[in-house]
Amino acid sequence: MNIVTKEIALPDGRVIKLETGKLAKQADGAVMATLGNTMILATVCSAKDAVPGTDFMPLTVEYKEKFASAGRFPGGFTRREGKASDYEILIARLIDRALRPLFPSNYHAETFVNVTMYSADGIDMPESIAGLAAGAALACSDIPFEGPVSEVRVARVDGKMVINPTFEQCEHADLELMVAATYDNIMMVEGEMDEVSEQDLLGALKAAHEAIKVHCQVQKELMEAVGKPIMEYCHEVNDEDLKKSCHDFCYQPCYDIAKSGNKNKHEREAAFEEVQANFIATLPEEKQEDEETLGMVARYFHDVEREAMRRCVLDEGSRLDGRKLNEVRPIWIEPDYVPGPHGSAVFTRGETQALVTCTLGSKMDEKMVDDVLRNGYDKFLLHYNFPPFSTGEAKAQRGVGRREIGHGHLAWRAVKGMIPKDFPYTVRVVSDVLESNGSSSMATTCGATLAMRDAGIPMIRPVSGIAMGLIKDEDGPKYAVLSDILGDEDHLGDMDFKVTGTEKGITATQMDIKCNGLSYEILEKALNQAKEGRAHILNCMLEAQPEHRADLKDHAPRMVAFDIEKEFIGAVIGPGGKIIQGIQEETGATVTIEESDGKGHVAVSSANKASIDAAVAKIKAIVAVPEEGEIYTGTVRNIQAFGAFVEFMPGKDGLLHISEIDWKRYETMEETGIKEGDVLTVKLIEIDQKTGKFRLSTKALKPKPEGYVEPEPRPRREDRPRRDDRPRRDDRTRRDDRPERPRRDFNRPDFRGGNNNE
């Protein structure tokens, strides 16, 4: 084995170890990355030839966490890992977005990158080194790749930037980003922030890039030590004469279409398709039906269309739909659009439209998270759906895809920090994209804010979002930053930079770069221009919905939340849940209780206010502390000769002695007329400090009769006179002085055991 090991020292003294040549040697490239006790294996395999007709990069990235890595069993009946969780899909997308732009544009062989966590200590975050492991595996392979590339997580903790922070450090961070970059350029950014400024975000990007440069240098050393030559490939057939003919025929018509400012997406697409069809009609008849020729024409025409659109923007400042570079498309908003949900809104920006709904629930509606290193419950859910009809496609709608999970997660990050911490409800937001022409995730962010405010959620501040684009001259310094990009501007441009935030600062961001040489000057301009766009969109939202709904809708569940002392949790739940289940059955309300921060957090929900009031009263009665002198209403539970036991508070019985029932004297309880089940108003007259027993009285609540004379109290036992005729213990016959009784003879033949009466 040719084992090669390299180490990367982090600023805080921790060390990342990269090792190749020991494991998975039949893969094209394999690297085990280790940080502390966290170990991640990345492998890469690529086909030798491309599938005929493939004109894109068929890259598949999988990220998997083994439950055994943390010493755990998987859930479910099969007790084995199943389909990828949302979290695993999100990490796979982060790796994919960093790697995909760096494959040569003419390399079309199927390539698979598998990243697997085999050990985890719960201290270091595994995804922080997953991208590094994948980039290192490609660096050690013979696959054509314009790397090296790496990823780091950067967080600001107590005002300081920390590279690859631990789980504990991230809990105290106000800024957290995943950044992927080569030695020269940032390729991908995704993260969330606590309303930070644009300069703070730039500072985090610079800190992350400096750390990545060290990673890239070590990967170069690893690659040189392995020494694999890059494979040769030829995945495209080209015809230079055909390429020139396509450019000469199509460029000017495409430029005219791009400059025309046609605001309709489908009309613009049809115009471009007509130009391509006209060019194909000029070809010899035998080539018009040749699949190989048509494939080349499609590639060449795409390049012409891209060049025409970019030159139109750079040379004339004209966009496909006629807008200025910093202009946002027309916006119309309709809150409270559908009556069934607890909150709803339609947000439309240009040809992108989202119908967003909000549903309120109780703690029982929370989502249980049971990942390898993440366990608990989510109170806020945001789901994003992208049906084919939103782009006019005629195809079936299948299950949720990776793109939908990623876009929904971005919007979730954008707005979750604006829900008050003490808001008692579980919240689910669903965004259905009904039209799409760019930036549907940002429409989801805006629509989610509107729907939640319509549901009566008192958001700390409303959130808006915008997608920024970039057109950069490949051979010169010219560039243009575009606000609120169209789908074609994303597809044909150099950057997709989504920024969300409030009037106070940025809450989330996602950026994908498709060009080389992106300077921090361009990033700063894009962020400042995004800030202006966000403010404009936010003003439109506030015009349509100045305030959040003052109260919940009539059909929304009402909820009351309060805390009780920890020692009363068991009393409220009861043995086997008997008490809490009884409260729910009797009142019709849903009651949940959990222990946190040394308190019991109780939430009572129902669509009926009377049900909530009844349940709250029962719970508060259980946790109430009896006080001497207070008056209570109780139920007689048991009758004894000396009095009655009355349940004056749930789970608390007191003795109503026969002498405390009335001012007149009763000899027997039958004379009082009190029966089991009777409801009495009693006064708590004494709490025995030693035994904790309660003495009740109804006599104390009645006026004293005129001329009433208090009976003399009975003397205490120790004060009563002793009977003279009863011998004292000392005078009694001692056991030793008693005559001895005859013992039984067990050996007698007639003895049968027990009493022998024969």
C-alpha positions, 0 to 999 in steps of 0.5 A: 500500500502506498499510504499518503498522509497530510495534516491541516492545522486549524487556528485553534490547534485542532488538526485535520488529517487526510489519508489516502492509499489505505481504504477503497483503493479500487475507487478512482480516488478515496480519502479519509478525513479525520478531525478529532474522533470524527472520520469521513470517507470520500470516494469518487468514481467516473465512467471512462466514456460518456453516454452518447447524446449527453451534453451536460455533466452527469454528477451524483453526490451522496452524503451518508451518516452511519448510525454506528458512527455514534454508537446508535441503532437506526429507528424503524422496523428494519433497524438499518439505514434507509433513504437519505434524510433531509439533512443528508440531502442538504449536505450533499447539495452543498458538496455538489454545488462546490464541485459541479462548476469545476468539471471541464465543460466538455466532460460528460462521463457519469461521475459519482461522489460518495461521502460517508461518516464512519465515526462521530464524537458529537463535538466537531460538526462532520459536514465541515470536513465533508466538502474537504474530503470530497475535494481531496478525493478528486485531487487524488484521482485521474478525473479531469477537475479544475480544483483543488476545492474545499469547504469550511464552516465559519461562525462568529462567536463572541465577536470572533470568527471561528473556522470549523466551529464545534456544535457548542460554539455554533449554539452561541454564534450570531453568524454561521456560513458554509463556504466553498472555494478554490485557492483563487475564487469563492464558489459557493456560500450558504448560511444564516445570520442574526440580522448582521450587516453586509460588511460582517458577511464580507468579513466572514467570507474573507476569513473562510477563504483564507482558511480554504487556501491552506486546504487547497495547498495541502491538497496540491501536495497530496495530489503530487504525492499520489502522482496519478496522471489525468485521464484523456477523454473526448466526449464531444464531436465538434464541427468548426464550420457548423459552429461558425455558420450558427454564430454568423446566422443566429447572433444578430437575431438573438441580440435583437430579441435580447434587446427588445425587452419582451416581458413574456417568458414564453414569447421570448422562448418561442422567438429564440426557438424560431431563430434556431429552427430557421438556421436548421432550415438552411442546412442540407436536408440530410443534416436536418434529420441527423441527431449528431448534427442537431445535437451540435446545433443545440450546443452552438446555439446555446453559446450564441444565445448566451453571448448575445444576452451577455453583450446586450447587458454589458454593452447597452445595460439592457436586460431580457425583459427591458428592466434597468440593472437594479430594477425589481419586477412589478409586485402584487400581493394579496394576504388572507387569500384562502379562508381554510388555513390559519393564514395565507398570502399570494406573493407575485413578482413578475412571472414568479408566484407563490401561494403560501399557507400557514397552519398553527398546531400544538406541541403534539404536531412538532416534527421529531428529528432522529438523525445520527447526531441531531435529536429533538423536535422542530416547532417550525416547519417550512415546505416548498413545492415546485409543480411542473405546471409552474413552468408550463411543463406537461409532465407528472408531479412526483415526490419531493426532489432535492431542489425542493428540499434545498429551496425550502431550507433556505426560506426556513433559515430566512424567517425562523429567527423572527418568530418569538421564542415564547410563541407557544404554537407549532408552525407549518408553512407550505409554499406552492410555486404556481409560476416560476421565472427566477427566484421562487425561493425568495418569493417563498420567503416573502410569502411565508412572512405574509402568511405567518403575519396573517395567521396572527404570529407577532413576528419580531420583524418582517423578512424580504428576499431578493436574488442577485445576478452577475454578468462579467466580461471574461476578457475584461474588467466590465461587469454588471450586477442584476437585481431580481434575476430572471430564470434565463439570467440565472442560467446564462449568467455568472452568479446566483446570489440570494439574500434575505433580511429585515430592515435591520440586517441579513438573516440568510444567504445562498450564493453559487458562482459560475465564473473565475475572478470574482472580487470582493468589490463585486460582492460588496456591490452585489450586497449593497444593491441587494439591500436596496432591492430588499427594502423596496420589496419590504415596502411593498409587503408593508403597504399590502399588510401594514400589521400582523393580525391582532388576533387569531382567526376564529377557526384557529386553535387557541393556546394558553401556555404557562409554567409550573414548578418541577415537582408538580409535573408528576401530579399533573400527568398522574400514574400512567398519564391518568390525570392528564388524559382525564383532563383532556377527556373532560374538557376536550382540550389538548394538554402537553407538558414538558420539563425544561430549565427546571420548570414544567412548561404546560400548553393547553390548546383548543378551538373552544375557549371554554375548553381551555379555561376548564383545562387550565382551571383543573391544572392550576387547581392541581398545582395550587398550594393550600393555604390556611384560612382559604375557602374551597369548594370540595367533594365528599369522598368518604364518610367515617364515624368521626367525620368526612374526608373532603377533596377540596383540591385535586388530589388533596383531601382534608378531614371535616371532623364531626365537631366542625360541621356545625355549631350544634353537637352531632353524635353520629354522622347520620344526623348531619345528612352528609353523604358521599358525593355531596359538594361542600364549601369548606374552610382550611383551618389547619395544616399539620406541619409534621404530617401535612394533613389538612383540617377543614371546617364548615362551622367556621363559615357559619355565624355563631349562634347567640348565647353559644357557650364553648364546650370545655375541651376534653383533657388530653390523654396524659392529663386524664386520671389513671384507674386505681384498680388497674395494676401498674405495669410494674405490679403485673405478674412477670412472664417468668413468674407465671406457672409453666403450661404443659408442652405438647408431645409431638411424638404421641402416636395420635398427634395429627398437628394443630389442635388435637381434640380427640 
